[in-house]
């Protein structure tokens, strides 16, 4: 039995539309600003979602968890200042590794961790 030409054309058009929608969705689904810089520069010590791994907590007792309590006491500007200047002997400055905008983006990105710790 032969397929009707109109049905074949409609099927091809539908497949093209679905393909276009999938491509458009993938293009609009971007990582949050600051995520890449955080993962490349901060994640090792501060953890995937702002909760330092036990090994880092043991090594650096004062390392913060990026939760609601942290952000009650620290503004995004204060986070940027720490990224620029470093903090004590353990937190190095990132002023030569990150741009000002990347630091601002990291500060905004880690705010999304508030309340996400388990």
N, C-alpha and C positions, 0 to 999 in steps of 0.2 A: 504494500500500500504506500503510495507516494504522499509525502507531506505537502500540505497546501502552501504555496509560495507566501501568502500573507502571514500565515502562522510562523513560518521560518523568519521572516523579516521582523515580526513582533518579538520573537524569541531573541534574535540577535540584538535588537534595540534594548530589550530588558536587560540582557547580560551586560551590554555596554554601560547602561545607566547604573547598575549595581557596581560595576568596576569603577566608574567615576566617583560614586559616593564613597566607596572604600578608600580610594586614593585621597579624596578631599578630607576624609576623616583622619587619615594618617598624617596628612600635612598639617592639620590644625591641632593635632595632639602633640604639643611640645612639652618638653620637660620644664618644670618651674625654673624661673631665673634663679641662679645661685646653686642649684642642685649639683651641677657638674663641678663647679669650683669647690663646693663643700666635700663632695665625694673624693676629689683628687687631693685635697689639702687638709681636711679636718676629720674625716670619717675614722681614720686609724685610731685617733685618740678619743674623739667624742662620740663614736658609735654611729651606726646607720641612722638612727632616729633621735640622736642627741642624748643617748644614755651610754656613758662610757663603759667599755668592756671591763670586766673584773680585773684583768691584768693591768689596765691603765689606771683604774681606781686604786689598785694596790701601789702602783708606782708613783702616782700623782694624787695624793689624798684630797687635795683641794679642787680637783677638776670638777667643773660643774655639770649637772644634768640640765639640758635645755627643756625645762618644763614651765608650767604656769608660775610657780614660785620664782624661778629665775627671771622671768620676764616682768614679774611684779617689781623686781628690784633693779632691772637693767633695761635701758632703752635700746633701740636699734643703733642709735648713735654711739652709745657706750660700747656696744659690740664692735662697731667699726673702729673705734679708738683702740680697742685691744688688738684688733687685726693689724692696725697700723704700727702700734708701738710695741706689741707683745706684752707679756705679763710675767714679771719675775724671771727666774732662770729657766722655767720649764715651757713657757709659751712664747715661741719665737714670733718675731714680726713677719708679716706677710706683705709689707709694702713693696718689696721687689718682686714678689710672685703674683700678686693680684692687682688689678686696676682698682681705682676708687669705686667704680660702678660694680665690679665683681664683689667687693667687700660689702657694699650696700645690699646687693642681691643675696649674699650669703646671710647677712643679718636678718633680712626679711624671710628667707627660706627657713632658717632655724626656728623662727617664731611659729612656723606651722607645726613644730614638734610639741608645742605646749599642750599638755594634757594627753599626749599620745604614749607616754611611757607605760610599761606594763609591770 
